[in-house]
């Protein structure tokens, strides 16, 4: 039997509060929600409250850790109205 080659593991950087805030603030409030039903307006409310923001960042970072430990691809990201990835 042929040996299966292992894939290289990508190390994802954790979400940072200031980077997340600056990315969200740049986005338009008028875009339609994606599959998760969150609009930029909703995310901007989260950004304006430090408790919500810290909880949101912690959840996103736990998802990164769990995905890396399970060897799954990561599907977290923010895409602005021009389809440009602003945070991944």
KAQUIGI-V663444 format. One record per residue. N is the residue number from 0. RES is the residue in three letters. SS is DSSP state (H for helix, E for strand, L for the rest). PHI is phi as a letter, one per 40 degrees, with the letter a starting at -180 (none if undefined). OMEGA is omega in radians with two decimals (* if undefined). Layout:
BEGIN
n=N res=RES ss=SS phi=PHI omega=OMEGA
n=N res=RES ss=SS phi=PHI omega=OMEGA
END
This chain:
BEGIN
n=0 res=UNK ss=L phi=none omega=3.10
n=1 res=UNK ss=L phi=c omega=3.11
n=2 res=UNK ss=L phi=c omega=3.12
n=3 res=UNK ss=L phi=c omega=3.13
n=4 res=UNK ss=L phi=c omega=3.09
n=5 res=UNK ss=L phi=c omega=3.13
n=6 res=UNK ss=L phi=c omega=3.07
n=7 res=UNK ss=L phi=c omega=-3.13
n=8 res=UNK ss=L phi=c omega=3.07
n=9 res=UNK ss=L phi=c omega=3.09
n=10 res=UNK ss=L phi=c omega=-3.14
n=11 res=UNK ss=L phi=c omega=3.08
n=12 res=UNK ss=L phi=c omega=3.12
n=13 res=UNK ss=L phi=c omega=3.03
n=14 res=UNK ss=L phi=c omega=3.09
n=15 res=UNK ss=L phi=b omega=-3.05
n=16 res=UNK ss=H phi=d omega=-3.07
n=17 res=UNK ss=H phi=c omega=3.12
n=18 res=UNK ss=H phi=c omega=3.12
n=19 res=UNK ss=H phi=c omega=3.14
n=20 res=UNK ss=H phi=d omega=-3.09
n=21 res=UNK ss=H phi=c omega=3.11
n=22 res=UNK ss=H phi=c omega=-3.11
n=23 res=UNK ss=H phi=c omega=-3.08
n=24 res=UNK ss=H phi=c omega=-3.12
n=25 res=UNK ss=L phi=c omega=-3.01
n=26 res=UNK ss=L phi=c omega=-3.13
n=27 res=UNK ss=L phi=c omega=3.09
n=28 res=UNK ss=L phi=c omega=-2.98
n=29 res=UNK ss=L phi=c omega=-3.13
n=30 res=UNK ss=L phi=c omega=-3.13
n=31 res=UNK ss=L phi=c omega=3.12
n=32 res=UNK ss=L phi=c omega=3.07
n=33 res=UNK ss=L phi=c omega=-3.11
n=34 res=UNK ss=L phi=c omega=-3.14
n=35 res=UNK ss=L phi=c omega=3.11
n=36 res=UNK ss=L phi=g omega=3.08
n=37 res=UNK ss=L phi=c omega=3.06
n=38 res=UNK ss=L phi=c omega=3.09
n=39 res=UNK ss=H phi=c omega=3.12
n=40 res=UNK ss=H phi=d omega=3.12
n=41 res=UNK ss=H phi=c omega=-3.12
n=42 res=UNK ss=H phi=c omega=3.10
n=43 res=UNK ss=H phi=c omega=3.04
n=44 res=UNK ss=H phi=c omega=3.11
n=45 res=UNK ss=H phi=c omega=-3.11
n=46 res=UNK ss=H phi=c omega=-3.08
n=47 res=UNK ss=L phi=c omega=3.11
n=48 res=UNK ss=L phi=b omega=-3.03
n=49 res=UNK ss=H phi=c omega=3.12
n=50 res=UNK ss=H phi=c omega=3.11
n=51 res=UNK ss=H phi=c omega=-3.10
n=52 res=UNK ss=H phi=c omega=-3.14
n=53 res=UNK ss=H phi=c omega=3.09
n=54 res=UNK ss=H phi=c omega=3.13
n=55 res=UNK ss=H phi=c omega=3.13
n=56 res=UNK ss=H phi=c omega=3.13
n=57 res=UNK ss=H phi=c omega=3.11
n=58 res=UNK ss=H phi=c omega=3.13
n=59 res=UNK ss=H phi=c omega=-3.13
n=60 res=UNK ss=H phi=c omega=3.06
n=61 res=UNK ss=H phi=c omega=3.09
n=62 res=UNK ss=H phi=d omega=3.11
n=63 res=UNK ss=H phi=c omega=-3.11
n=64 res=UNK ss=H phi=c omega=-3.12
n=65 res=UNK ss=H phi=c omega=3.14
n=66 res=UNK ss=H phi=c omega=-3.14
n=67 res=UNK ss=H phi=c omega=-3.13
n=68 res=UNK ss=H phi=c omega=-3.14
n=69 res=UNK ss=H phi=c omega=3.14
n=70 res=UNK ss=L phi=g omega=-3.14
n=71 res=UNK ss=L phi=c omega=3.07
n=72 res=UNK ss=L phi=c omega=-3.07
n=73 res=UNK ss=L phi=c omega=-3.13
n=74 res=UNK ss=L phi=b omega=3.11
n=75 res=UNK ss=L phi=b omega=3.08
n=76 res=UNK ss=L phi=i omega=3.06
n=77 res=UNK ss=E phi=b omega=-3.13
n=78 res=UNK ss=E phi=b omega=-3.11
n=79 res=UNK ss=L phi=c omega=-3.02
n=80 res=UNK ss=L phi=c omega=3.11
n=81 res=UNK ss=L phi=c omega=-3.13
n=82 res=UNK ss=L phi=g omega=3.09
n=83 res=UNK ss=L phi=c omega=3.10
n=84 res=UNK ss=E phi=c omega=-3.13
n=85 res=UNK ss=E phi=b omega=3.07
n=86 res=UNK ss=E phi=a omega=3.13
n=87 res=UNK ss=L phi=a omega=*
END
